[in-house]
Amino acid sequence: AATKTVTLSVSGMTCAACPITVKKALGKVEGVEKVEASYEKKEAVVTFDDARTKVKDLMDATKNAGYPSTVKR
């Protein structure tokens, strides 16, 4: 198990309140240690324990909150 960090591109964030919703949704995923969501960059940087959650779970969490995301390469 390792702590990993992934940057998700969340293009649907259209206002300053959006990152708060995205951050809350990601924060509820088991294994997530830290979330930084930026409206300006339209992205969320998530630090998580890869033994407890997968990137797909993080993407599902943002999608379920109404903000589909993709992994930023």
C-alpha positions in Angstrom: 0.0 0.0 0.0 1.2 3.5 -0.8 0.0 7.0 -0.5 -0.6 8.3 -4.0 -1.6 11.7 -5.4 -3.7 12.1 -8.5 -4.8 15.3 -10.3 -8.3 15.2 -11.6 -9.5 17.6 -14.2 -13.0 18.7 -13.3 -14.2 20.9 -16.2 -17.7 21.3 -14.8 -16.7 23.6 -12.0 -18.3 26.9 -13.1 -18.4 28.9 -9.9 -16.4 29.6 -6.7 -18.7 27.3 -4.7 -18.1 24.3 -7.0 -14.8 23.2 -5.5 -16.4 23.0 -2.1 -18.9 20.4 -3.3 -16.1 18.5 -5.2 -13.9 18.6 -2.1 -16.8 17.3 0.2 -17.6 14.5 -2.3 -13.9 13.4 -2.5 -13.5 13.7 1.3 -16.2 11.1 1.8 -14.3 8.4 -0.1 -12.5 5.9 2.2 -8.8 6.2 2.0 -8.7 9.9 0.9 -6.2 11.8 3.0 -6.2 15.2 1.4 -8.1 17.1 -1.2 -7.3 20.5 -2.8 -9.8 21.7 -5.3 -9.2 24.7 -7.5 -11.9 26.6 -9.4 -9.3 28.6 -11.4 -7.5 25.5 -12.6 -10.7 23.4 -12.8 -8.9 20.5 -11.0 -8.8 18.6 -7.8 -5.5 17.2 -6.4 -6.3 14.2 -4.2 -3.9 12.3 -1.9 -5.1 8.8 -1.1 -4.1 5.4 0.2 -4.1 3.1 -2.8 -4.8 0.1 -0.7 -8.2 1.6 0.4 -9.4 3.3 -2.7 -8.9 3.5 -6.5 -8.8 6.5 -8.9 -12.0 5.2 -10.4 -13.7 5.6 -7.0 -12.5 9.2 -6.9 -13.8 9.9 -10.4 -17.2 8.2 -9.4 -17.4 10.5 -6.4 -17.0 13.6 -8.4 -19.4 12.3 -11.1 -22.1 11.4 -8.4 -21.7 15.0 -7.1 -22.5 16.3 -10.6 -18.9 17.1 -11.6 -17.5 14.4 -14.0 -13.7 14.3 -13.9 -10.9 12.8 -15.8 -7.3 12.0 -14.8 -5.0 14.8 -15.8 -1.8 13.5 -17.4 
